[in-house]
């Protein structure tokens, strides 16, 4: 124990009560990037926490805004319907804390529902997402079987370090009936076929999202998480460039209170 | 395109893996979390734990096993056996399972399926059906039965009949919200004589949810037949994997050679597993 350590040097340990995730791994001697997993009561958290640890992160579980802090990456998991998830994100203040973390230079990794909430509206229940990206979340209408459950191929449509080391068509594990339909197709990194093609990997500046569950996709899923951590920690060549490429949430219209204005 | 899954099933009694032939003569086969991790590394697409604890206090060890497994196994985990209520389900899901299989509790109270699906989503609800072929035209003294083969739903590891028809029950379960049917032939279970293809075909052609073939896997060709001829979406086996008679990679190779789409096994993973 070093008594006089600053909060920044006082690295968060998983399960700590006091402080949230803070960047600056180098100051604490550890090189592990800090990932905050947002706990808003949606989904299987033990798996994602452990998968991120195996991928090389120091993980902080955040059920309150104070715990979010300013990590290298905020991970928003989730399975299920958007409306109750958004209600919980807003009621708990987590939505605001996530936005501050990303505004402050942190990265966002959305998994499944955590990807969908980046968009404007969900067809499932008409609810609004965070609206940081243009487009709605739509039902996989032409699929013969829904939900889409199981292992399916992820086909890159552009090069992105999130998919480094993963072969084209790598199988990942999916459990969902809806997927985002981005207005700006340039943010689509990979697509998957189920009935029709849908966006299964998104990258818009510091906003990353995957429709499948890397924490349930074996070794390849861990590899993807490792890539995300490397990008967030700035260890991927060109990561800064990637972040600057699109405006992401930072350019979104805001109301005077600093909240995101209703999507347009 | 969705890939066909290969699923090792671990029977768990009081927190340890066991596997019997026709559910008797159990042999302790080790720690479930460790075995599950080994299978995931060897290319398993999913792991099933079936809790067969007879003792009423057998649940504690199971939840502990699920929790330990979820921390080291990064493929989906389905847990069944002794799950009797939405509360039981919640405990198993919170411990880290992705899906829960309901069997006799759903037979006793079919409304449980709908309640579970509304609470956790259909993707979490697997209805496990144990079927036994009913005597038909081949039975002694009987003539040909015009309706063809049929199967009765049995519970308690096949020790108790229910009078329900397997196909009708599978259709009802899917209508009530089951996201998948895990279909075990009690006649074939533990025999390694091959899956009951007729049973599989009867159920898979009657429901639109995925059907997992179980009971009787003996050779890689059996897995291929379950999918190609039986219409199964996934194949489950226990003893041939546990006793290393055939490995998951070998089974997947046979499936791929037969044109069945499968997730390739990472050769590096196999080296690491040796």
Interface residues (C-beta under 8 A of the other chain):
Chain A: X44 X46 X47 X50 X51 X54 X79 X80 X144 X145 X147 X148 X149 X150 X151 X152 X153 X171 X173 X175 X193 X194 X215 X216 X217 X218 X219 X221 X222
Chain B: X1 X2 X3 X5 X40 X41 X45 X67 X70 X71 X72 X74 X75 X76 X93 X95 X96 X97 X98 X121 X122 X123 X179 X180 X208 X209 X210 X233 X234 X263 X264 X266 X269
